[in-house]
Each structure stands twice: as C-alpha cells, then as structure tokens.
Amino acid sequence: MELERGLARNGPFQGRRMERPLFRIFLGMRREAGFSKGRFSKLKLGADKLWSQWRSHTGTRRALVGKRADSHSDSALNRSSSLMKSLAPFLAAWLGMAMLSPAEPPFGATPLSPPKPPQSVAPHVPVTWKAGVASVKITPEKLLGMAGYAGRQKPAEGTVQDLFAKALALEDQDGTRLVIVTLDLIGVPRALRLAVAGQAEARWGLLPQNLLLNASHTHCGPGLRTLPPAIPKDDQTPSPREADAYAYTQKLQEGILGAIEAALRDLQPARLTWNKARCGFAMNRRRDYTLPPNHPNANRVPNPEGPVDHEVPALRVESAEGALRASLFGYACHNTCLGFQYYCGDYAGYAQEYLQQHRPGFTALFLMGCGGDQNPYPRRSDVVPGVTDLELAQQHGRSLA
C-alpha cells in the first residue's frame, strides 16, 4: 500500500486513477529487482517482467470484455498498452533509485552489518575436494494434474513459486564423482530414475550408485507419467491430461540431465564442512499405538509424544577463497502445509528461497529425510485464526532456513 500511495502521489501516473492489478505488477517488479545495491541485472529483469505481465493483463481484459466491448474500449486498451510500454523504462529507473536508497530498518531492530569479503568458517580444513552446482527451473508450462492428494479432481490453477531441479557434483582426490540431485516434486518414479542413471553413465561415466535423486515430496507439484498414453479405441479420444503429463516427464528427464551436466562442468576446488542444527515444527502424524484401542485418545492425531526427528544436517560448500557456494540441508517432514491448486515448493521451497536471498552466486539444496510419519504443524488455512496455509509454509520455511 505504501508503494501504491507513493506512485499515485509522485509517480509517472500522478493524478490518474490506476487499477489494482497494475499495482500488483509494480510490487512484483520490485520483488524481482530486489533491494541490494548494484543489482542492475535484476532491475532489468524486473522491467522486462513488468511489460510482459502488463501485456498479459490487457490481453485477459480484452478477452473478458470481448463480447460487450465496443471499438472505443478496445482502442482505450491499446492506448493503455502503448503508454505502459513507453513508460516501462522510466518506471524501472524510478523504482531503481528507490531501491538503491538505504531502507530504514524497523523500529528497534539491530542495524545490519555492512558487507564483508568472503571468509571461510573453517580455514583449517584443507581444500581437497572439487564441487560443482547447477539449478534448472522445472515448473510446468501447462496446468497439469497435481500430485500428492488423492481427492484432487482438477489441474493446477497457476504458480505461486517456481519448482527447481538442483545438482551438486562432488569429486574426491581419487577422481571419484558423486552427484546429488534435489527436486521440488512429489517423488521420483523408478522408470525416471533408471532412465536418468543410464544416460548419466553413458554420457559422463557416472556410476548409478554414485547418483542420488531426492524429491522434496511437495504436494503442490505436477503428477508424473513415465509411460505414453494408451492408444484409444475407436469410440474413445486420447486423454490430453495423460499426454501432457507424459510430455512433461520426458522434458523433466532432459532437465535433470542438463543440471547434472552443468554441475559436472562447474567442478572446481572446494572446501567441504558439515554440521547439524534443529528445527521443531515437525510432529508425529500417527495415532499413539501405546494406548489401548478403547482409550479416548487412541485414534487422535497428531501425536506430540510420538517419534520425531528434528535434526537438520547440513553440508557446506565453500570455494578455495572461502566464499559460500552451496549448502545441502535436510529435514524429515512431509511438505504438506498447503492444500491449494498452485505449483509451489511448500516449506522446503521457501527455506531454499530464503537462504538464497542476499547471497549472490549461492545455491541452497533441500534433501528430504525419513519424514513419512511427520507433518508440519500448524498447517492449512484457518487452523490459526486469520493465518493462511501459504503464510504457514513461509513461516516454517523461514524457521528451517
């Protein structure tokens, strides 16, 4: 709202009435550009995204009013689009100046420290490894059927957060290579695993036992299909849902292989250290089997007294100069904060996103542990009055990060 009022008072549209969807675009551009000094490339991306989203917005409006709009309203939309296109560079510069200005910290907050040169947390550890990192976006272009909840009857409705395949390649002093691939998906079908492992061995000599594919188990990702759709009978039509899922899975396979190849190409001297922390939002989701069947609490869940694993193991990857390049961290808990119909990495996706914020050149990779009996709590909208499931996913992601 502050940005909205500021644009209305001082921006290029001073004195004009602007529609709320356009302000959402400005806010999205501001998020894309970021707030760190010197991030001009991000600013350019923000300007490009501003124009593409505005064109999409005007196109949607034109479709919605097509039957009842006269030539005057259509020409008004065209003039509006032309105006936005001409003003996009100005808006980028205007927002850029605002973003490069130092922001006032919240009242009472401890001031942030100025940036420091890279410094290893363990300079005594020798640089005896090589490491390479890569990340590939795997968000489906189409609105596919979603995986995770059996009761879903309709496809995805959009994207809240992009999904990624990330690869961490490691090489020891003997030249033995290991690649760990993390995926913002419900799981990895056996056929997909075999296909990727076979191609990785054929192309780069990577042994199947040295390749790990791990899915975050988000319930807000696409359903996969490793077999082509069945050939329909004469009185049937092919299933577009099955065909789209199969096409996406084939593209996903190439995306994973691309990430592996990029990580192997990125191998360079590295220092590896590890440690562990704790995070407490996971809770056992099974009934208490120590109680007799007739006990009033025998079938109640979650079970705060049940087995749970709150450890957060983490592998830190530094360059030879001490700069942080990557972190592979894990947690044992379902990714089920969310129940909506949008693509999203859930708490694990937000933990990675938050870790990567303000760390240029750094990649965070989430490794799902043995979390089959654990759910995040609280979860879902209205469990906490006034708090949505998305806010809870972000809160748990911040806690884990």
N, C-alpha and C positions, 0 to 999 in steps of 0.2 A: 504493500500500500504506500510506503514512503516513496518508492521509485515511481509509482503511478502518480502521486501528487506532484513529485518533482518534475516529471515530464510535462504534466499539464501546466505547471507554472513557468518552467524555464526551457522546456524542450522545443524542438522544431515545430511541434503541433500546439504551441501556446495559443490559448483562446479557442481551440477546436474541441469538439466532443469526440472522444476516442472510445472505441468499443473494447470491452474487457478482454476478448480473445487476443487483441493486439498487445495489450499489456502483458499477457501471459507469454507472448513471443519475446517481448523485451526482457522479461525475467529469465526466460530460458536462455536467451543470448548472454545475459550477464553470468548465468551459471556456467555456460560453455566457456566463456572467456576466462573465468577465474579472477582472483583478486591479487595474485602475486605480481610484483614488479617485473617488467621485462618479458612478460608472456605475450608478445605481439602475435606469434603464430596462432595462439589460442584465440586472440581477438579477431584475426582474420577468419578463422573457422566460425566464430560466432556470427560475424557479419554474413557469411555465406548461408549459414543455417537460418538466420533471420529472414533472408529473402526467400529461400525455398519454402519455409513454413508459411510465410505470408501468401505466396502463390497457392499453396495447398489450401489455405484458409479461404481465399477468394474463390478458388475453384469449387470448394464444397458449398459455399453460399450460392454460387451460380447454379449448381445442380439442384439445391433445395428450393430455390425460388424460380426455377426454370419455367414452370407451367403458368405461373401467375405474374412473372416479371415482364414489364414492357421494355421497349428499347431504351427508354431513358434510364431505368435502373441498371440495365446491363452496361450501358456506357459509363454510368457512375462507377460501377465496379472496375471497369477498365481504367478509368482515370485514377481511381484509388490505387490500383496495382502499379501504374506508371509512377505515381507520386511516391509510393513506398520504395520502388526500385531506385529512383533518383536520390532519395534521402538515406538509403541504407548506408553508404559510406560515411555520411555526416553523423548518423546515429552511432556508427562504430567508433568514430573518433570521439564523439561526445561521451559515450559510455566509457571509452578507454581512459579519458582524462579523469573521470570519476573513480575508476578502478585503480589508477596509479596513485591516487591521493591516499595518504595513510588513513585507515579507518580508525575511528575512535573505539577503543576496547569497551566492553560492557562495564558499567559502573561497579567498582570494587574488584575487578579482575586483575590478576597479576600480569603486568606487561610481558609480552612475548620477547624472547631474546633475539638479537639480530642474527642473521645467517652466519654460519661458521663454515670454514673449509672442511672437507671430508676428514674424518678421524676414525680410525678403527677402534672398536670396543675391546679388541683382544690383539694388540700389536705383537704380542709374544708368540702368537700362533703362526707357524710358517705358511707361506703361500705355496702349497704343494698340489693344489687341485686346479682344474680348469672348469669353468662353468659358463653356460650359455642360457639365455632366457628369450622366450618369444611369446607373443599373445595374438590370438586371432579372434575376431568377433564372429560368433556363430548364431546370432539372433536370426530366426527365420524371416525371410522376406514376405512370406504369406502367413495368414492367420490359420495355423494348423490346429488340429485337435491336441488337447493338452494332456500331459501325463500326470499321474500321481493319485488323483481321487477318482474312484470308480463311478461316482454319481454324476460326473460331468457329461453333459449331452450336447454341448455346443463348443465351437472352436474358440481360440483366443480372440480377444477384442482389441488388443493393442500391446504396446510395450511400455512398461514403467522403467525398466532397467535393462540394458543390453546384457546378453549372455556371452561368455567367452570360453575358449579353449586356450590353456596356457601350458607351455612346456618348459621344464627345467632340465637341461642336459648337464651331466657331471662326468668328468674324466679324471681317473686317478693317475698316479705316477707311472703305472704299468701300461697305461693306454686303454684300460677297461672303461667302457662307457655305460652309463645308466641314464635313462630318460624317464622323467615323471611328468605325466600329462594330467592336468586337472580340468574338469568340465562342469559348467553350470547346467547340468542335466539331471534327470531322474535316475539314470543308471547307464550302464554300458552293456548292450546285448552281446552275447557270446560271438555271434557272427561278425559283428563290427570289430570286436577285439581281435579275432583271428585274422580278419582282412587287414587291419592296420598293422598288426605284428608281422604278418607275412610280407607286406610291402616294405616295412621298415628294415627288415632283414635283407630283402633283395636289393634295396636301393643303397643302404648305408652300412650294411653288415651288422646291424644292431640285433643282438640275440633276443629272442622273445622273452627269456627270463630276466632280461635287463630293461624291460619296458613295463611301466606301471601306468594303467589308465584308471583314474579315480573320478567318480561323479559326486557332486555335492549333494545330490538327492533333493534338489529343489523340486517342489510340486507345482512350480509355475514355469515349466519349460515344455517344449513340444514332445509329443509322443513320437517314437521312432519306429521305423518299419524296415527290416533288412531283406524282406522277400518282396519281389514285384507283385503288384495286384493280380489276383486270379483272373484268367480270361473269362469274361462273362458269357453266359448262354445267350441264345438268340433273343430271348424275351427280357434280357437284363441290360443295364448300361454299366459301364465301368464306374467304380467308386472314385470320385475325384479326391476324397479325403485320403484314401489309401494311396493313390498315385502321388499326391503331394507329399505325404509322409515318407514314401519311398524315395522320391526325388531329393527331399531334404537330407535324408540319411546318407545318400550317396555323396551329396555335396559336403556333408559333415565329415565323412571319411577323408576326403581330399583336404579339408580344412585342418584336420588333426595332423595329417601327414605334412602339410605345409608348416604347421607350428613346430613339429619335430625337426624338420629340415632347417628351419630358421634358427632354432636353438643350437643345433649342432654347428651351424656356420658361425654362431656367435661365441663359440668356446674361446675363452681367454683366461689367463691366470687369475685365480681366486683364492680367497681365504674363507674357509667354512668353519662356523661355530654353531653350537646348538644349546638350547636351554628349554625350560618349560615354565609355564605360568598356570593360572587357574581362572576359570570363568564359571559363574554359578547359575545361569538361567535354565540349564537342562534339568529335567526332573523325570523320574521313572514313570512311564505311562501305563504300566500293567497293574493289575489288581494285586493285593497283598496275599500271596499264596500261603503265608504262615497262619492266616486266620481260618477257622473252620467255615465251611460253606454257609452255615446258618448265622454267622456273625453279621450284625447290621452294616459293618464296613467291609465285608468280604469282597464285594464287587465294585467298590468305589475307586475311581481313578481321577487324577494322578495319585501316585503313592509316594509321598515325600520321604518315607522310610526305606524305599526300595533301592536296589543297587544303582549307582550312577557314577559316571566318570567325568570329572570336571577339569582334568588336566588339559593344557594347551601346549603340546610340544611344538617347537619352532626351530627351523634350520635357517640360519642367517648366511647370506652370500655377499661377500664384500669383494671389491676389486683389489688389486695389489696395492693400490694407493690408499685403501681404507674406505672408499665410497660404498655406500649401501646399494646393492644392485637388485637383490631379491630376498624374499622371505617366504618359506614354505611352512605353513602352520596348520594345525588340525584341531578338530573338536568332534566329540561323539554325541551328536544330537540331530534329530530329524530337522529338515528345513521346511517346517510347516506352520510358520507364523501366519501365512497368507492363505486366503481361500478364494481370491478373485480370479478373473479370467484374463489376466495380463501376464506377458513374459516378464520374469523378474528372478534374480538370483536369491531372493529371500535374505535372511540374516547373513548368510555366508557371502552373498554378493555385496552387501553393504559393508561388511567387515573389510573385504578386499578394496572396495572403493575408498573407504575412509583411510586405510593405510596408505594408499597411493596418492591421496591428496597432499599437495605441498611437497611432494618428493619426486621431482622430475627424474626420469630415467629409471625409476624403481618399479618392480613388479611384485605384487602380492599374489600368492597361490594358496588356495584353501584345499586341504586334504580331509575328506570325511572319514571319521573314525567309526568304531562299532557302536553306532547310535540307534540301532533298531528299537530298543526299549526306552528311548528317551525322546521327549518332546520339549520344545521351548515353552516356557511359561513365564508370564501370561502370553496368550496368543489369541488371535481373532478379534475382530471389532466388537466393542461394547462389553467385553469381559471387564475391562477397566472403563468406567463411565466416561464418555467423551473422547476416548482414545481408539484410533483405528488400527486394523491389523498391519497396515503399512508402517505406521509410526512405531509399532512394537518391533517389527522386523528391523527398522533402522536403529531403534534403541538397543536391541540385542546385538546388532552388528557393531555398533559403537562400543558396547561393553566388551565384545570379543576382540576388537581391534586394539 
